[in-house]
Amino acid sequence: MGVTKAKILVIDDEEIVHESCNRILGGEGYFVKKAFTGQEGLKKMEEEYYDLVITDLKMPGISGMEALKKIKEDNPDIGIIMITGYSTAETAVEAMKLGAFDYLPKPFTPDELTSVVSKALEKREVLIQTKHLESAYRDATKAISSSLNLNEVLGLIVKSVVNLLNLKGCSVNLLDDTGKKLETRVAFGLSEKYLAKGSIDADKSMKESLEGKTIFIEDAANDPRIQYPDEAKDEGIVSILSIPLKAKEKVVGVLRVYTGESHQFTDTEMDLVNKLAEQAGIALMNAKLYQVVKEDYESLKKELPPHLADRLSSK
């Protein structure tokens, strides 16, 4: 939903305020409804959904503060702007503590109103997206933690990155025994042709990631740090985010995220990708520990007398 399609409820006991808000915000493409009292505003909110509420502080009956408190109780994600002709620092602070996005003194100019409304709606969208991603991340980690199979865990991680952020693809690439080549362990959203483009040279493919740095390549087709720029272009890859994968603080590979269009990662998105990269690192470390335990177990069996080794195998 674009912000210019947002539905805004204005609660104020002055007709001139409604006329001004309707003229200014309606001219910007917003849908504007009005209420003259706190009671009427709360009733309208029970009957219809709104993205943003602009409410006066002082009104007959239910005050703006009381309306603000009730609205946030029933609709915690809604944006609220407090307006008043009796502006003080104390009331501004109280309004913000109760959940108002901003505080606008009367009289206000058209530019001041449109600016604060735009910022409030943008902030609301970010909060909703953050809540959605956090919820989706919790669901993804439940699925990831329910599996002990390394390839299955890594597969769930790359799929989660792509689906949660609506991006083109994701892969986990691990260093081989020589430490000079990266091998693709799992991938999602990438074609077989692209995955078969050739070996990945650790020194030619965003090597900073293998030094522990997160790297973002905005233009994959023209950046010298990309080993296969032509193949990336043919695949429809616009940008690449490369995050180091660590097991016991040692970089063992990279998690790479691919976008099919220009994309700037938000702090929330980066936090989510980093958390999933940490999950991948933990999975790799657990797999390595399991291998060590398994090798020790097999070695112990060889040193035991046959009857004890058979008894150990049967358990």
Number of C-alpha atoms within 10 A of each C-alpha: 6 9 17 15 12 15 17 24 24 24 28 25 18 13 12 10 17 20 11 15 22 19 13 18 18 15 11 13 13 17 17 20 18 23 20 18 24 27 15 13 22 18 12 16 15 11 8 9 13 19 20 22 26 24 30 30 24 18 18 12 10 17 17 24 21 13 20 25 18 15 21 16 12 12 14 11 17 22 25 29 23 23 25 21 13 11 14 10 8 8 16 18 13 12 22 15 11 16 19 24 21 19 22 18 15 13 11 13 11 13 10 12 17 15 11 16 23 13 14 23 21 15 14 19 19 14 15 14 14 16 14 12 17 16 11 14 19 11 12 18 17 10 13 23 11 9 13 12 12 17 14 12 22 25 20 21 27 25 19 22 26 20 15 17 14 11 16 21 22 27 26 26 21 22 20 14 8 7 14 13 19 22 19 19 15 20 23 21 15 16 11 9 11 13 15 9 11 11 12 17 16 21 15 15 18 24 18 17 22 23 11 18 14 18 16 18 18 17 18 25 20 15 14 14 15 18 20 19 17 14 16 21 16 11 16 17 23 20 23 23 22 25 25 27 29 21 17 10 9 13 18 21 29 29 29 25 24 26 22 16 14 11 13 12 13 10 10 16 18 14 12 19 26 17 14 24 24 18 20 26 25 16 22 23 16 15 15 14 12 12 12 12 12 12 12 12 13 13 11 12 17 11 10 12 9 11 8 12 15 12 10 13 10 7 5
